[in-house]
Amino acid sequence: MGLDVFVVSLEVWSMRPQRQRSPIRPKISTMPRQQTEAGQYLDMYKLTVEKTRLSQELASIEQRRQQINTRLAALEQMVETMEQKAQNVRIEQTTESVDSEKSYKTLYLDY
């Protein structure tokens, strides 16, 4: 994928409005249960499962964040390299135009 395509897709992605995330809500049973020891253990199990799921999701998000940071660093390096190349080309073109101006012989014509 070329850099131009990536830049365009990045611009399109960044123009999308960012929606507000709602807070994570606990899952609620639809039927209320009697307060029993088994019910308490069931609630503890549900909380443990949710905690495990959220921990895995957080690890996944952290991994994705690291991937994004790595890509951003690579892009920054590519931009710096391209800027340096552009400056080198500009300097070469400037020196070539100065050299080519010196090689012309000037003639003055009177009418």
N, C-alpha and C positions, 0 to 999 in steps of 0.2 A: 504494500500500500504506500503510495507516494505521500510525501509530506504535505502537498497541497490538499489532497483528499482528507488527510487527518486534520489539518487546520480548519478546513471547511466544516467537517463533522464536529469538531470541537466548538466552533462558533455556533453551529446550529444547536448543539447540546447546551451550551451556556446561555442561549437565549430563552430556553424553556423556563417558564416560571417555576420557582421552587415552592412546593407545597409544604405546609406545616405538618409535621408529624404529630399524630395524636399520642398521648401517653399510652404505654402498654397496660392494658387492663387485665386483671386476673380473670380466669374462667370461672364462671359462677354456675353452680348446679341449679337446674330449674325447679327441682323439688327440695324443699327443706327437709333435713333429716333430724331425727332425734339426736340429742347430744349423748353419744355413747363412746366408749373407748375405741371401738372399731371405726366409728366416724372420724374420730380425731386422728387415727393412724392413716385413714384414707386421705384426709386433708394434708397430713404431713407428706404422704407419698406424692400427691399432686404438686405440692410446693417444691419438692425435691426434683420432680420431673421438669417442672418449669424452670427451676434454677439451672439444671443441666442443659436444657435447650437454650436458654439465654446465654450461658457461658460459651456454648459452641457457636452461637451466632456472633457473640462478641469476638471470639477468636477468628472467625471467618472475616469479620469486618476489619479487624486489625491486619490480617494478612492482605486483604484488598487495599487497605490504606498504604501498606508498605509497597505493594506493587505500583500504586499510583504515584507515590513519592519517587520511586526508582525511575518510572517513566518520565515524570516531570524533570528530574535531574538530567536524564538523557536528552530530553528536548531542549533544556536550557543549554546544555553543552553543544548540541547541534546548531542552535541559534547563534551562539558565540562563534562557532567555527565558520558559519556562513557569513556572519558579519565581518570576520577577519578576512575571508576570501573576497568579499565585496570591496573592502578597503584596499586590498592588494590590487584588485582589478582596476579600481579607480586610480590608484597611484600609477599603475602601468600605463593606463590610457592617458593620464596627464603628462607623464614623461614622454610618451610617444607623440602626443600632440605638440609638445614643446620642441622635440627633436625635428618633427616634420615642418614646423614653422621656420626653424633655422635653416633647413635645406632649401627653402624657396628663395629664388633671386627676385628682388623687387625691381620692377621697371617703372619708370615714370614716363608717361606719355603726355605730350602737349598737343592740344587740338588747334 
